């Protein structure tokens, strides 16, 4: 398992755990943040699963942008940066 965590400016903790081969096989996003609606967290994780590990940063951002969700306490760029860190691409 690969993992990356960050405490963002306003003090929210965001943690990304993933399994990957050539693609992101599974991903779990956890922390003390909020996502509205709450069910959007699963949609966010699903949007990243199956993506190539060598995708460009913008491709990950685009996948996340397709999900209608309000990320409270962090933003999509923080999430993508943690994803890249967990993949060893920081």
C-alpha positions as CSV (number, residue, x, y, z in Angstrom):
1,X,0.0,0.0,0.0
2,X,1.1,3.5,-0.8
3,X,0.2,6.4,1.3
4,X,0.5,10.2,1.6
5,X,-0.9,12.7,4.1
6,X,-1.1,16.4,4.5
7,X,-2.4,18.8,7.1
8,X,-3.7,21.7,4.9
9,X,-3.5,25.4,5.9
10,X,-6.7,25.5,7.8
11,X,-5.8,22.5,9.8
12,X,-7.7,19.7,8.0
13,X,-5.9,16.4,7.6
14,X,-6.2,14.6,4.2
15,X,-4.9,11.1,3.8
16,X,-4.7,9.1,0.6
17,X,-4.0,5.3,0.6
18,X,-3.8,3.4,-2.7
19,X,-2.9,0.2,-4.4
20,X,-1.5,0.5,-7.9
21,X,0.2,-1.4,-10.7
22,X,0.0,0.3,-14.1
23,X,-3.3,1.8,-13.0
24,X,-4.8,2.9,-9.7
25,X,-6.3,-0.3,-8.5
26,X,-7.9,1.0,-5.3
27,X,-7.9,4.3,-3.4
28,X,-9.2,5.4,-0.1
29,X,-9.4,9.1,0.9
30,X,-9.8,9.8,4.6
31,X,-9.3,12.7,7.0
32,X,-11.1,15.2,9.1
33,X,-12.5,17.1,6.2
34,X,-16.1,17.3,4.8
35,X,-17.5,16.6,1.4
36,X,-21.0,17.6,0.4
37,X,-22.9,15.5,-0.4
38,X,-21.2,12.8,1.7
39,X,-21.8,10.1,-1.0
40,X,-19.6,12.1,-3.4
41,X,-16.5,10.7,-1.6
42,X,-17.2,7.3,-3.1
43,X,-17.7,8.9,-6.5
44,X,-14.4,10.7,-6.2
45,X,-12.6,7.5,-5.3
46,X,-14.3,5.6,-8.2
47,X,-13.4,8.4,-10.7
48,X,-9.7,7.8,-9.9
49,X,-9.7,4.0,-9.8
50,X,-8.6,2.6,-13.1
51,X,-6.6,5.7,-14.2
52,X,-3.1,5.1,-15.3
53,X,-0.4,5.8,-12.7
54,X,1.5,7.9,-15.3
55,X,-1.4,10.2,-16.2
56,X,-0.7,13.9,-16.3
57,X,-1.7,15.9,-13.3
58,X,-4.3,17.7,-15.3
59,X,-6.0,14.4,-16.2
60,X,-6.5,13.6,-12.5
61,X,-7.9,17.1,-11.9
62,X,-10.3,16.7,-14.8
63,X,-11.5,13.3,-13.5
64,X,-12.2,15.0,-10.1
65,X,-13.8,18.0,-11.7
66,X,-16.5,15.8,-13.3
67,X,-17.8,14.9,-9.8
68,X,-20.3,17.4,-8.4
69,X,-19.1,17.9,-4.9
70,X,-18.0,20.6,-2.5
71,X,-14.7,19.8,-0.8
72,X,-14.7,21.5,2.6
73,X,-11.3,22.1,4.2
74,X,-9.2,21.2,1.1
75,X,-9.5,21.3,-2.6
76,X,-9.0,19.1,-5.7
77,X,-5.4,20.2,-6.2
78,X,-4.4,19.1,-2.7
79,X,-6.0,15.7,-3.4
80,X,-4.1,15.4,-6.7
81,X,-0.8,16.4,-5.1
82,X,-1.3,13.7,-2.4
83,X,-2.2,11.2,-5.1
84,X,1.0,12.0,-7.0
85,X,3.0,11.8,-3.8
86,X,1.6,8.4,-2.9
87,X,2.6,7.3,-6.4
88,X,6.1,8.6,-5.9
89,X,5.7,11.3,-8.5
90,X,6.0,14.4,-6.3
